[in-house]
Amino acid sequence: MITNTRRAPRLQVPELVQVRDQMTGTHIGRLGNISETGMLLITSVPLQDDALYQLQFPIPDGRGGHLQIDVGAHLLWSEPTHAPEQSWAGFRFLTLDKSHRERLVQWIEGSIPAA
């Protein structure tokens, strides 16, 4: 049995959720998993280790639409995947609006169904 020692529960994101860099306007990858404190991305563009990013991604709003979540994030690590030109990237959230954090936690806990 594997014990999860992470502080915050994580959601394995089953659907395709694109993540956009707000500074460049480009999609940089998709969510792999997410918690209230950070996320794992599968990236399709090179990222700078130990850099700060302003990112945006949609989550279900519970009414059939989506809520755009804006986060300031610190890239903690990245490593290549087995697929060409893709990497795993681990981010820690630095800034996240309180109302967005509450909705994110609801989605992680399953209180907001997928769209």
Jmol script that loads the backbone (N, CA, C; Angstrom):
load data "model"
ATOM      1  N   MET A   1       0.838  -1.181   0.000  1.00  0.00           N
ATOM      2  CA  MET A   1       0.000   0.000   0.000  1.00  0.00           C
ATOM      3  C   MET A   1       0.883   1.245   0.000  1.00  0.00           C
ATOM      4  N   ILE A   2       0.569   2.198  -0.867  1.00  0.00           N
ATOM      5  CA  ILE A   2       1.326   3.447  -0.959  1.00  0.00           C
ATOM      6  C   ILE A   2       0.587   4.518  -0.175  1.00  0.00           C
ATOM      7  N   THR A   3       1.282   5.153   0.733  1.00  0.00           N
ATOM      8  CA  THR A   3       0.693   6.216   1.529  1.00  0.00           C
ATOM      9  C   THR A   3       1.008   7.556   0.882  1.00  0.00           C
ATOM     10  N   ASN A   4      -0.026   8.379   0.674  1.00  0.00           N
ATOM     11  CA  ASN A   4       0.170   9.706   0.109  1.00  0.00           C
ATOM     12  C   ASN A   4       0.526  10.653   1.245  1.00  0.00           C
ATOM     13  N   THR A   5       1.741  11.186   1.213  1.00  0.00           N
ATOM     14  CA  THR A   5       2.198  12.065   2.291  1.00  0.00           C
ATOM     15  C   THR A   5       2.097  13.539   1.917  1.00  0.00           C
ATOM     16  N   ARG A   6       1.479  13.847   0.801  1.00  0.00           N
ATOM     17  CA  ARG A   6       1.324  15.247   0.414  1.00  0.00           C
ATOM     18  C   ARG A   6       0.349  15.929   1.362  1.00  0.00           C
ATOM     19  N   ARG A   7       0.562  17.221   1.539  1.00  0.00           N
ATOM     20  CA  ARG A   7      -0.272  17.988   2.468  1.00  0.00           C
ATOM     21  C   ARG A   7      -1.661  18.268   1.921  1.00  0.00           C
ATOM     22  N   ALA A   8      -1.759  18.485   0.623  1.00  0.00           N
ATOM     23  CA  ALA A   8      -3.038  18.845   0.007  1.00  0.00           C
ATOM     24  C   ALA A   8      -3.481  17.735  -0.943  1.00  0.00           C
ATOM     25  N   PRO A   9      -4.750  17.341  -0.882  1.00  0.00           N
ATOM     26  CA  PRO A   9      -5.248  16.318  -1.818  1.00  0.00           C
ATOM     27  C   PRO A   9      -5.095  16.779  -3.264  1.00  0.00           C
ATOM     28  N   ARG A  10      -4.814  15.839  -4.144  1.00  0.00           N
ATOM     29  CA  ARG A  10      -4.642  16.134  -5.563  1.00  0.00           C
ATOM     30  C   ARG A  10      -5.732  15.471  -6.372  1.00  0.00           C
ATOM     31  N   LEU A  11      -6.092  16.142  -7.454  1.00  0.00           N
ATOM     32  CA  LEU A  11      -7.047  15.613  -8.417  1.00  0.00           C
ATOM     33  C   LEU A  11      -6.281  15.223  -9.670  1.00  0.00           C
ATOM     34  N   GLN A  12      -6.392  13.961 -10.066  1.00  0.00           N
ATOM     35  CA  GLN A  12      -5.882  13.542 -11.365  1.00  0.00           C
ATOM     36  C   GLN A  12      -6.881  14.075 -12.389  1.00  0.00           C
ATOM     37  N   VAL A  13      -6.471  14.963 -13.253  1.00  0.00           N
ATOM     38  CA  VAL A  13      -7.379  15.640 -14.169  1.00  0.00           C
ATOM     39  C   VAL A  13      -7.656  14.721 -15.355  1.00  0.00           C
ATOM     40  N   PRO A  14      -8.905  14.210 -15.447  1.00  0.00           N
ATOM     41  CA  PRO A  14      -9.212  13.230 -16.491  1.00  0.00           C
ATOM     42  C   PRO A  14      -9.439  13.838 -17.877  1.00  0.00           C
ATOM     43  N   GLU A  15      -9.872  15.091 -17.920  1.00  0.00           N
ATOM     44  CA  GLU A  15     -10.144  15.713 -19.216  1.00  0.00           C
ATOM     45  C   GLU A  15      -8.991  16.627 -19.612  1.00  0.00           C
ATOM     46  N   LEU A  16      -9.006  17.061 -20.848  1.00  0.00           N
ATOM     47  CA  LEU A  16      -7.977  17.957 -21.361  1.00  0.00           C
ATOM     48  C   LEU A  16      -8.248  19.372 -20.850  1.00  0.00           C
ATOM     49  N   VAL A  17      -7.351  19.884 -20.015  1.00  0.00           N
ATOM     50  CA  VAL A  17      -7.448  21.253 -19.504  1.00  0.00           C
ATOM     51  C   VAL A  17      -6.170  21.970 -19.913  1.00  0.00           C
ATOM     52  N   GLN A  18      -6.310  22.862 -20.892  1.00  0.00           N
ATOM     53  CA  GLN A  18      -5.170  23.620 -21.414  1.00  0.00           C
ATOM     54  C   GLN A  18      -4.782  24.733 -20.438  1.00  0.00           C
ATOM     55  N   VAL A  19      -3.485  24.948 -20.301  1.00  0.00           N
ATOM     56  CA  VAL A  19      -2.946  26.006 -19.455  1.00  0.00           C
ATOM     57  C   VAL A  19      -2.262  27.027 -20.346  1.00  0.00           C
ATOM     58  N   ARG A  20      -2.594  28.306 -20.104  1.00  0.00           N
ATOM     59  CA  ARG A  20      -2.084  29.402 -20.923  1.00  0.00           C
ATOM     60  C   ARG A  20      -1.164  30.288 -20.097  1.00  0.00           C
ATOM     61  N   ASP A  21      -0.045  30.683 -20.684  1.00  0.00           N
ATOM     62  CA  ASP A  21       0.856  31.656 -20.086  1.00  0.00           C
ATOM     63  C   ASP A  21       0.259  33.031 -20.373  1.00  0.00           C
ATOM     64  N   GLN A  22      -0.118  33.760 -19.341  1.00  0.00           N
ATOM     65  CA  GLN A  22      -0.771  35.056 -19.541  1.00  0.00           C
ATOM     66  C   GLN A  22       0.177  36.126 -20.081  1.00  0.00           C
ATOM     67  N   MET A  23       1.464  35.972 -19.865  1.00  0.00           N
ATOM     68  CA  MET A  23       2.415  36.975 -20.347  1.00  0.00           C
ATOM     69  C   MET A  23       2.621  36.872 -21.855  1.00  0.00           C
ATOM     70  N   THR A  24       2.626  35.651 -22.385  1.00  0.00           N
ATOM     71  CA  THR A  24       2.864  35.463 -23.815  1.00  0.00           C
ATOM     72  C   THR A  24       1.588  35.170 -24.592  1.00  0.00           C
ATOM     73  N   GLY A  25       0.534  34.752 -23.885  1.00  0.00           N
ATOM     74  CA  GLY A  25      -0.717  34.399 -24.531  1.00  0.00           C
ATOM     75  C   GLY A  25      -0.717  33.019 -25.166  1.00  0.00           C
ATOM     76  N   THR A  26       0.338  32.251 -24.963  1.00  0.00           N
ATOM     77  CA  THR A  26       0.441  30.933 -25.591  1.00  0.00           C
ATOM     78  C   THR A  26       0.029  29.816 -24.636  1.00  0.00           C
ATOM     79  N   HIS A  27      -0.511  28.743 -25.214  1.00  0.00           N
ATOM     80  CA  HIS A  27      -0.793  27.544 -24.428  1.00  0.00           C
ATOM     81  C   HIS A  27       0.525  26.818 -24.218  1.00  0.00           C
ATOM     82  N   ILE A  28       0.824  26.519 -22.954  1.00  0.00           N
ATOM     83  CA  ILE A  28       2.113  25.895 -22.654  1.00  0.00           C
ATOM     84  C   ILE A  28       1.984  24.419 -22.332  1.00  0.00           C
ATOM     85  N   GLY A  29       0.773  23.942 -22.126  1.00  0.00           N
ATOM     86  CA  GLY A  29       0.604  22.536 -21.797  1.00  0.00           C
ATOM     87  C   GLY A  29      -0.782  22.259 -21.264  1.00  0.00           C
ATOM     88  N   ARG A  30      -0.893  21.110 -20.565  1.00  0.00           N
ATOM     89  CA  ARG A  30      -2.179  20.717 -19.995  1.00  0.00           C
ATOM     90  C   ARG A  30      -1.979  20.189 -18.588  1.00  0.00           C
ATOM     91  N   LEU A  31      -3.044  20.290 -17.789  1.00  0.00           N
ATOM     92  CA  LEU A  31      -2.977  19.814 -16.415  1.00  0.00           C
ATOM     93  C   LEU A  31      -2.828  18.300 -16.369  1.00  0.00           C
ATOM     94  N   GLY A  32      -1.940  17.837 -15.509  1.00  0.00           N
ATOM     95  CA  GLY A  32      -1.828  16.412 -15.213  1.00  0.00           C
ATOM     96  C   GLY A  32      -2.547  16.112 -13.912  1.00  0.00           C
ATOM     97  N   ASN A  33      -2.171  16.860 -12.852  1.00  0.00           N
ATOM     98  CA  ASN A  33      -2.904  16.820 -11.601  1.00  0.00           C
ATOM     99  C   ASN A  33      -2.801  18.180 -10.940  1.00  0.00           C
ATOM    100  N   ILE A  34      -3.665  18.383  -9.940  1.00  0.00           N
ATOM    101  CA  ILE A  34      -3.732  19.706  -9.319  1.00  0.00           C
ATOM    102  C   ILE A  34      -4.159  19.577  -7.868  1.00  0.00           C
ATOM    103  N   SER A  35      -3.657  20.483  -7.042  1.00  0.00           N
ATOM    104  CA  SER A  35      -4.083  20.612  -5.655  1.00  0.00           C
ATOM    105  C   SER A  35      -4.339  22.089  -5.404  1.00  0.00           C
ATOM    106  N   GLU A  36      -4.711  22.411  -4.204  1.00  0.00           N
ATOM    107  CA  GLU A  36      -4.945  23.819  -3.890  1.00  0.00           C
ATOM    108  C   GLU A  36      -3.633  24.590  -3.794  1.00  0.00           C
ATOM    109  N   THR A  37      -2.504  23.891  -3.725  1.00  0.00           N
ATOM    110  CA  THR A  37      -1.214  24.554  -3.563  1.00  0.00           C
ATOM    111  C   THR A  37      -0.296  24.451  -4.772  1.00  0.00           C
ATOM    112  N   GLY A  38      -0.669  23.656  -5.780  1.00  0.00           N
ATOM    113  CA  GLY A  38       0.199  23.530  -6.933  1.00  0.00           C
ATOM    114  C   GLY A  38      -0.357  22.589  -7.981  1.00  0.00           C
ATOM    115  N   MET A  39       0.427  22.364  -9.038  1.00  0.00           N
ATOM    116  CA  MET A  39      -0.047  21.513 -10.122  1.00  0.00           C
ATOM    117  C   MET A  39       1.119  20.890 -10.873  1.00  0.00           C
ATOM    118  N   LEU A  40       0.794  19.783 -11.530  1.00  0.00           N
ATOM    119  CA  LEU A  40       1.711  19.121 -12.439  1.00  0.00           C
ATOM    120  C   LEU A  40       1.200  19.355 -13.846  1.00  0.00           C
ATOM    121  N   LEU A  41       2.064  19.877 -14.711  1.00  0.00           N
ATOM    122  CA  LEU A  41       1.704  20.100 -16.107  1.00  0.00           C
ATOM    123  C   LEU A  41       2.456  19.137 -17.002  1.00  0.00           C
ATOM    124  N   ILE A  42       1.823  18.801 -18.099  1.00  0.00           N
ATOM    125  CA  ILE A  42       2.500  18.151 -19.208  1.00  0.00           C
ATOM    126  C   ILE A  42       2.709  19.271 -20.212  1.00  0.00           C
ATOM    127  N   THR A  43       3.946  19.721 -20.340  1.00  0.00           N
ATOM    128  CA  THR A  43       4.232  20.905 -21.145  1.00  0.00           C
ATOM    129  C   THR A  43       4.618  20.538 -22.563  1.00  0.00           C
ATOM    130  N   SER A  44       4.320  21.460 -23.446  1.00  0.00           N
ATOM    131  CA  SER A  44       4.642  21.268 -24.858  1.00  0.00           C
ATOM    132  C   SER A  44       5.610  22.334 -25.361  1.00  0.00           C
ATOM    133  N   VAL A  45       6.055  23.203 -24.462  1.00  0.00           N
ATOM    134  CA  VAL A  45       7.034  24.240 -24.795  1.00  0.00           C
ATOM    135  C   VAL A  45       8.124  24.235 -23.716  1.00  0.00           C
ATOM    136  N   PRO A  46       9.334  24.664 -24.051  1.00  0.00           N
ATOM    137  CA  PRO A  46      10.390  24.735 -23.030  1.00  0.00           C
ATOM    138  C   PRO A  46      10.048  25.793 -21.977  1.00  0.00           C
ATOM    139  N   LEU A  47      10.296  25.463 -20.722  1.00  0.00           N
ATOM    140  CA  LEU A  47      10.077  26.401 -19.619  1.00  0.00           C
ATOM    141  C   LEU A  47      11.396  26.620 -18.893  1.00  0.00           C
ATOM    142  N   GLN A  48      11.489  27.745 -18.206  1.00  0.00           N
ATOM    143  CA  GLN A  48      12.699  28.107 -17.467  1.00  0.00           C
ATOM    144  C   GLN A  48      12.572  27.636 -16.021  1.00  0.00           C
ATOM    145  N   ASP A  49      13.443  26.702 -15.597  1.00  0.00           N
ATOM    146  CA  ASP A  49      13.422  26.231 -14.212  1.00  0.00           C
ATOM    147  C   ASP A  49      13.603  27.388 -13.243  1.00  0.00           C
ATOM    148  N   ASP A  50      12.934  27.287 -12.106  1.00  0.00           N
ATOM    149  CA  ASP A  50      13.014  28.264 -11.014  1.00  0.00           C
ATOM    150  C   ASP A  50      12.491  29.642 -11.420  1.00  0.00           C
ATOM    151  N   ALA A  51      11.650  29.689 -12.445  1.00  0.00           N
ATOM    152  CA  ALA A  51      11.088  30.963 -12.916  1.00  0.00           C
ATOM    153  C   ALA A  51       9.673  31.144 -12.370  1.00  0.00           C
ATOM    154  N   LEU A  52       9.189  32.373 -12.456  1.00  0.00           N
ATOM    155  CA  LEU A  52       7.826  32.704 -12.047  1.00  0.00           C
ATOM    156  C   LEU A  52       6.960  32.860 -13.290  1.00  0.00           C
ATOM    157  N   TYR A  53       5.724  32.368 -13.210  1.00  0.00           N
ATOM    158  CA  TYR A  53       4.799  32.408 -14.337  1.00  0.00           C
ATOM    159  C   TYR A  53       3.438  32.911 -13.882  1.00  0.00           C
ATOM    160  N   GLN A  54       2.742  33.594 -14.784  1.00  0.00           N
ATOM    161  CA  GLN A  54       1.341  33.961 -14.611  1.00  0.00           C
ATOM    162  C   GLN A  54       0.554  33.041 -15.532  1.00  0.00           C
ATOM    163  N   LEU A  55      -0.217  32.130 -14.957  1.00  0.00           N
ATOM    164  CA  LEU A  55      -0.899  31.109 -15.736  1.00  0.00           C
ATOM    165  C   LEU A  55      -2.404  31.205 -15.571  1.00  0.00           C
ATOM    166  N   GLN A  56      -3.110  30.660 -16.557  1.00  0.00           N
ATOM    167  CA  GLN A  56      -4.575  30.660 -16.536  1.00  0.00           C
ATOM    168  C   GLN A  56      -5.062  29.338 -17.111  1.00  0.00           C
ATOM    169  N   PHE A  57      -6.108  28.792 -16.483  1.00  0.00           N
ATOM    170  CA  PHE A  57      -6.724  27.552 -16.964  1.00  0.00           C
ATOM    171  C   PHE A  57      -8.181  27.528 -16.522  1.00  0.00           C
ATOM    172  N   PRO A  58      -9.039  26.838 -17.280  1.00  0.00           N
ATOM    173  CA  PRO A  58     -10.458  26.768 -16.933  1.00  0.00           C
ATOM    174  C   PRO A  58     -10.757  25.552 -16.056  1.00  0.00           C
ATOM    175  N   ILE A  59     -11.708  25.735 -15.128  1.00  0.00           N
ATOM    176  CA  ILE A  59     -12.265  24.605 -14.398  1.00  0.00           C
ATOM    177  C   ILE A  59     -13.780  24.686 -14.533  1.00  0.00           C
ATOM    178  N   PRO A  60     -14.486  23.567 -14.354  1.00  0.00           N
ATOM    179  CA  PRO A  60     -15.951  23.610 -14.445  1.00  0.00           C
ATOM    180  C   PRO A  60     -16.527  24.554 -13.392  1.00  0.00           C
ATOM    181  N   ASP A  61     -17.580  25.286 -13.784  1.00  0.00           N
ATOM    182  CA  ASP A  61     -18.211  26.212 -12.842  1.00  0.00           C
ATOM    183  C   ASP A  61     -19.436  25.606 -12.154  1.00  0.00           C
ATOM    184  N   GLY A  62     -19.786  24.361 -12.513  1.00  0.00           N
ATOM    185  CA  GLY A  62     -20.939  23.709 -11.895  1.00  0.00           C
ATOM    186  C   GLY A  62     -22.261  24.039 -12.560  1.00  0.00           C
ATOM    187  N   ARG A  63     -22.227  24.882 -13.588  1.00  0.00           N
ATOM    188  CA  ARG A  63     -23.456  25.272 -14.296  1.00  0.00           C
ATOM    189  C   ARG A  63     -23.350  24.973 -15.784  1.00  0.00           C
ATOM    190  N   GLY A  64     -22.404  24.118 -16.140  1.00  0.00           N
ATOM    191  CA  GLY A  64     -22.224  23.774 -17.548  1.00  0.00           C
ATOM    192  C   GLY A  64     -21.211  24.624 -18.278  1.00  0.00           C
ATOM    193  N   GLY A  65     -20.629  25.597 -17.589  1.00  0.00           N
ATOM    194  CA  GLY A  65     -19.613  26.456 -18.196  1.00  0.00           C
ATOM    195  C   GLY A  65     -18.281  26.277 -17.505  1.00  0.00           C
ATOM    196  N   HIS A  66     -17.427  27.276 -17.636  1.00  0.00           N
ATOM    197  CA  HIS A  66     -16.105  27.218 -17.042  1.00  0.00           C
ATOM    198  C   HIS A  66     -15.760  28.522 -16.335  1.00  0.00           C
ATOM    199  N   LEU A  67     -14.949  28.435 -15.311  1.00  0.00           N
ATOM    200  CA  LEU A  67     -14.391  29.571 -14.599  1.00  0.00           C
ATOM    201  C   LEU A  67     -12.905  29.612 -14.900  1.00  0.00           C
ATOM    202  N   GLN A  68     -12.412  30.747 -15.369  1.00  0.00           N
ATOM    203  CA  GLN A  68     -10.981  30.903 -15.649  1.00  0.00           C
ATOM    204  C   GLN A  68     -10.246  31.170 -14.334  1.00  0.00           C
ATOM    205  N   ILE A  69      -9.310  30.308 -14.008  1.00  0.00           N
ATOM    206  CA  ILE A  69      -8.507  30.452 -12.795  1.00  0.00           C
ATOM    207  C   ILE A  69      -7.181  31.094 -13.173  1.00  0.00           C
ATOM    208  N   ASP A  70      -6.805  32.152 -12.470  1.00  0.00           N
ATOM    209  CA  ASP A  70      -5.543  32.847 -12.684  1.00  0.00           C
ATOM    210  C   ASP A  70      -4.637  32.567 -11.492  1.00  0.00           C
ATOM    211  N   VAL A  71      -3.406  32.129 -11.764  1.00  0.00           N
ATOM    212  CA  VAL A  71      -2.461  31.848 -10.686  1.00  0.00           C
ATOM    213  C   VAL A  71      -1.098  32.437 -11.011  1.00  0.00           C
ATOM    214  N   GLY A  72      -0.433  32.891  -9.987  1.00  0.00           N
ATOM    215  CA  GLY A  72       0.992  33.166 -10.068  1.00  0.00           C
ATOM    216  C   GLY A  72       1.667  31.907  -9.574  1.00  0.00           C
ATOM    217  N   ALA A  73       2.622  31.373 -10.324  1.00  0.00           N
ATOM    218  CA  ALA A  73       3.207  30.081  -9.979  1.00  0.00           C
ATOM    219  C   ALA A  73       4.717  30.086 -10.146  1.00  0.00           C
ATOM    220  N   HIS A  74       5.365  29.288  -9.313  1.00  0.00           N
ATOM    221  CA  HIS A  74       6.809  29.112  -9.344  1.00  0.00           C
ATOM    222  C   HIS A  74       7.093  27.720  -9.896  1.00  0.00           C
ATOM    223  N   LEU A  75       7.887  27.653 -10.968  1.00  0.00           N
ATOM    224  CA  LEU A  75       8.278  26.365 -11.545  1.00  0.00           C
ATOM    225  C   LEU A  75       9.369  25.764 -10.666  1.00  0.00           C
ATOM    226  N   LEU A  76       9.039  24.686  -9.961  1.00  0.00           N
ATOM    227  CA  LEU A  76       9.970  24.046  -9.038  1.00  0.00           C
ATOM    228  C   LEU A  76      10.911  23.080  -9.745  1.00  0.00           C
ATOM    229  N   TRP A  77      10.395  22.354 -10.723  1.00  0.00           N
ATOM    230  CA  TRP A  77      11.195  21.346 -11.419  1.00  0.00           C
ATOM    231  C   TRP A  77      10.550  21.002 -12.752  1.00  0.00           C
ATOM    232  N   SER A  78      11.336  20.440 -13.641  1.00  0.00           N
ATOM    233  CA  SER A  78      10.808  19.900 -14.896  1.00  0.00           C
ATOM    234  C   SER A  78      11.727  18.784 -15.354  1.00  0.00           C
ATOM    235  N   GLU A  79      11.152  17.826 -16.083  1.00  0.00           N
ATOM    236  CA  GLU A  79      11.945  16.739 -16.645  1.00  0.00           C
ATOM    237  C   GLU A  79      11.242  16.208 -17.882  1.00  0.00           C
ATOM    238  N   PRO A  80      12.002  15.716 -18.841  1.00  0.00           N
ATOM    239  CA  PRO A  80      11.407  15.231 -20.094  1.00  0.00           C
ATOM    240  C   PRO A  80      10.513  14.009 -19.858  1.00  0.00           C
ATOM    241  N   THR A  81       9.459  13.900 -20.648  1.00  0.00           N
ATOM    242  CA  THR A  81       8.642  12.693 -20.656  1.00  0.00           C
ATOM    243  C   THR A  81       9.223  11.759 -21.714  1.00  0.00           C
ATOM    244  N   HIS A  82       8.559  10.636 -21.930  1.00  0.00           N
ATOM    245  CA  HIS A  82       8.999   9.712 -22.970  1.00  0.00           C
ATOM    246  C   HIS A  82       8.532  10.158 -24.353  1.00  0.00           C
ATOM    247  N   ALA A  83       7.582  11.098 -24.397  1.00  0.00           N
ATOM    248  CA  ALA A  83       7.088  11.622 -25.673  1.00  0.00           C
ATOM    249  C   ALA A  83       8.016  12.742 -26.153  1.00  0.00           C
ATOM    250  N   PRO A  84       8.243  12.813 -27.453  1.00  0.00           N
ATOM    251  CA  PRO A  84       9.113  13.873 -27.977  1.00  0.00           C
ATOM    252  C   PRO A  84       8.547  15.270 -27.681  1.00  0.00           C
ATOM    253  N   GLU A  85       9.445  16.178 -27.322  1.00  0.00           N
ATOM    254  CA  GLU A  85       9.109  17.591 -27.110  1.00  0.00           C
ATOM    255  C   GLU A  85       8.064  17.825 -26.025  1.00  0.00           C
ATOM    256  N   GLN A  86       7.979  16.940 -25.034  1.00  0.00           N
ATOM    257  CA  GLN A  86       7.097  17.141 -23.891  1.00  0.00           C
ATOM    258  C   GLN A  86       7.888  16.955 -22.610  1.00  0.00           C
ATOM    259  N   SER A  87       7.447  17.666 -21.565  1.00  0.00           N
ATOM    260  CA  SER A  87       8.079  17.552 -20.249  1.00  0.00           C
ATOM    261  C   SER A  87       7.020  17.554 -19.170  1.00  0.00           C
ATOM    262  N   TRP A  88       7.372  16.991 -18.022  1.00  0.00           N
ATOM    263  CA  TRP A  88       6.583  17.153 -16.810  1.00  0.00           C
ATOM    264  C   TRP A  88       7.093  18.418 -16.144  1.00  0.00           C
ATOM    265  N   ALA A  89       6.216  19.192 -15.524  1.00  0.00           N
ATOM    266  CA  ALA A  89       6.636  20.410 -14.827  1.00  0.00           C
ATOM    267  C   ALA A  89       5.820  20.561 -13.550  1.00  0.00           C
ATOM    268  N   GLY A  90       6.518  20.733 -12.433  1.00  0.00           N
ATOM    269  CA  GLY A  90       5.865  20.903 -11.136  1.00  0.00           C
ATOM    270  C   GLY A  90       5.869  22.355 -10.709  1.00  0.00           C
ATOM    271  N   PHE A  91       4.674  22.890 -10.461  1.00  0.00           N
ATOM    272  CA  PHE A  91       4.506  24.287 -10.067  1.00  0.00           C
ATOM    273  C   PHE A  91       3.935  24.397  -8.662  1.00  0.00           C
ATOM    274  N   ARG A  92       4.372  25.416  -7.933  1.00  0.00           N
ATOM    275  CA  ARG A  92       3.786  25.785  -6.644  1.00  0.00           C
ATOM    276  C   ARG A  92       3.071  27.112  -6.843  1.00  0.00           C
ATOM    277  N   PHE A  93       1.818  27.195  -6.365  1.00  0.00           N
ATOM    278  CA  PHE A  93       1.065  28.442  -6.495  1.00  0.00           C
ATOM    279  C   PHE A  93       1.590  29.465  -5.495  1.00  0.00           C
ATOM    280  N   LEU A  94       1.822  30.681  -5.991  1.00  0.00           N
ATOM    281  CA  LEU A  94       2.226  31.799  -5.143  1.00  0.00           C
ATOM    282  C   LEU A  94       1.057  32.744  -4.898  1.00  0.00           C
ATOM    283  N   THR A  95       0.272  32.976  -5.941  1.00  0.00           N
ATOM    284  CA  THR A  95      -0.906  33.834  -5.803  1.00  0.00           C
ATOM    285  C   THR A  95      -2.104  33.122  -6.424  1.00  0.00           C
ATOM    286  N   LEU A  96      -3.214  33.198  -5.714  1.00  0.00           N
ATOM    287  CA  LEU A  96      -4.469  32.605  -6.159  1.00  0.00           C
ATOM    288  C   LEU A  96      -5.581  33.303  -5.402  1.00  0.00           C
ATOM    289  N   ASP A  97      -6.460  33.972  -6.127  1.00  0.00           N
ATOM    290  CA  ASP A  97      -7.572  34.691  -5.531  1.00  0.00           C
ATOM    291  C   ASP A  97      -8.367  33.763  -4.601  1.00  0.00           C
ATOM    292  N   LYS A  98      -8.818  34.298  -3.470  1.00  0.00           N
ATOM    293  CA  LYS A  98      -9.532  33.490  -2.480  1.00  0.00           C
ATOM    294  C   LYS A  98     -10.746  32.791  -3.067  1.00  0.00           C
ATOM    295  N   SER A  99     -11.542  33.487  -3.866  1.00  0.00           N
ATOM    296  CA  SER A  99     -12.740  32.866  -4.443  1.00  0.00           C
ATOM    297  C   SER A  99     -12.358  31.776  -5.450  1.00  0.00           C
ATOM    298  N   HIS A 100     -11.265  31.990  -6.193  1.00  0.00           N
ATOM    299  CA  HIS A 100     -10.795  30.961  -7.124  1.00  0.00           C
ATOM    300  C   HIS A 100     -10.271  29.748  -6.358  1.00  0.00           C
ATOM    301  N   ARG A 101      -9.581  29.981  -5.244  1.00  0.00           N
ATOM    302  CA  ARG A 101      -9.081  28.880  -4.424  1.00  0.00           C
ATOM    303  C   ARG A 101     -10.247  28.044  -3.899  1.00  0.00           C
ATOM    304  N   GLU A 102     -11.306  28.720  -3.446  1.00  0.00           N
ATOM    305  CA  GLU A 102     -12.473  27.995  -2.932  1.00  0.00           C
ATOM    306  C   GLU A 102     -13.106  27.127  -4.011  1.00  0.00           C
ATOM    307  N   ARG A 103     -13.250  27.661  -5.222  1.00  0.00           N
ATOM    308  CA  ARG A 103     -13.829  26.886  -6.333  1.00  0.00           C
ATOM    309  C   ARG A 103     -12.908  25.740  -6.744  1.00  0.00           C
ATOM    310  N   LEU A 104     -11.608  25.998  -6.732  1.00  0.00           N
ATOM    311  CA  LEU A 104     -10.639  24.962  -7.067  1.00  0.00           C
ATOM    312  C   LEU A 104     -10.726  23.802  -6.071  1.00  0.00           C
ATOM    313  N   VAL A 105     -10.797  24.111  -4.789  1.00  0.00           N
ATOM    314  CA  VAL A 105     -10.921  23.072  -3.760  1.00  0.00           C
ATOM    315  C   VAL A 105     -12.210  22.281  -3.955  1.00  0.00           C
ATOM    316  N   GLN A 106     -13.308  22.963  -4.283  1.00  0.00           N
ATOM    317  CA  GLN A 106     -14.573  22.270  -4.527  1.00  0.00           C
ATOM    318  C   GLN A 106     -14.438  21.298  -5.704  1.00  0.00           C
ATOM    319  N   TRP A 107     -13.751  21.723  -6.749  1.00  0.00           N
ATOM    320  CA  TRP A 107     -13.551  20.855  -7.919  1.00  0.00           C
ATOM    321  C   TRP A 107     -12.690  19.650  -7.546  1.00  0.00           C
ATOM    322  N   ILE A 108     -11.620  19.884  -6.806  1.00  0.00           N
ATOM    323  CA  ILE A 108     -10.720  18.810  -6.375  1.00  0.00           C
ATOM    324  C   ILE A 108     -11.478  17.798  -5.519  1.00  0.00           C
ATOM    325  N   GLU A 109     -12.328  18.297  -4.642  1.00  0.00           N
ATOM    326  CA  GLU A 109     -13.085  17.418  -3.738  1.00  0.00           C
ATOM    327  C   GLU A 109     -14.268  16.732  -4.419  1.00  0.00           C
ATOM    328  N   GLY A 110     -14.564  17.120  -5.663  1.00  0.00           N
ATOM    329  CA  GLY A 110     -15.668  16.505  -6.386  1.00  0.00           C
ATOM    330  C   GLY A 110     -17.010  17.167  -6.168  1.00  0.00           C
ATOM    331  N   SER A 111     -17.029  18.317  -5.499  1.00  0.00           N
ATOM    332  CA  SER A 111     -18.290  19.042  -5.276  1.00  0.00           C
ATOM    333  C   SER A 111     -18.794  19.723  -6.534  1.00  0.00           C
ATOM    334  N   ILE A 112     -17.878  20.005  -7.467  1.00  0.00           N
ATOM    335  CA  ILE A 112     -18.253  20.606  -8.752  1.00  0.00           C
ATOM    336  C   ILE A 112     -17.999  19.528  -9.806  1.00  0.00           C
ATOM    337  N   PRO A 113     -19.037  19.061 -10.470  1.00  0.00           N
ATOM    338  CA  PRO A 113     -18.829  18.009 -11.490  1.00  0.00           C
ATOM    339  C   PRO A 113     -18.097  18.555 -12.716  1.00  0.00           C
ATOM    340  N   ALA A 114     -17.441  17.653 -13.412  1.00  0.00           N
ATOM    341  CA  ALA A 114     -16.778  18.023 -14.665  1.00  0.00           C
ATOM    342  C   ALA A 114     -17.813  18.479 -15.668  1.00  0.00           C
ATOM    343  N   ALA A 115     -17.438  19.403 -16.521  1.00  0.00           N
ATOM    344  CA  ALA A 115     -18.367  19.932 -17.534  1.00  0.00           C
ATOM    345  C   ALA A 115     -18.618  18.934 -18.622  1.00  0.00           C
TER     346      ALA A 115
END
end "model"
wireframe off; spacefill off
backbone 0.3
color backbone group
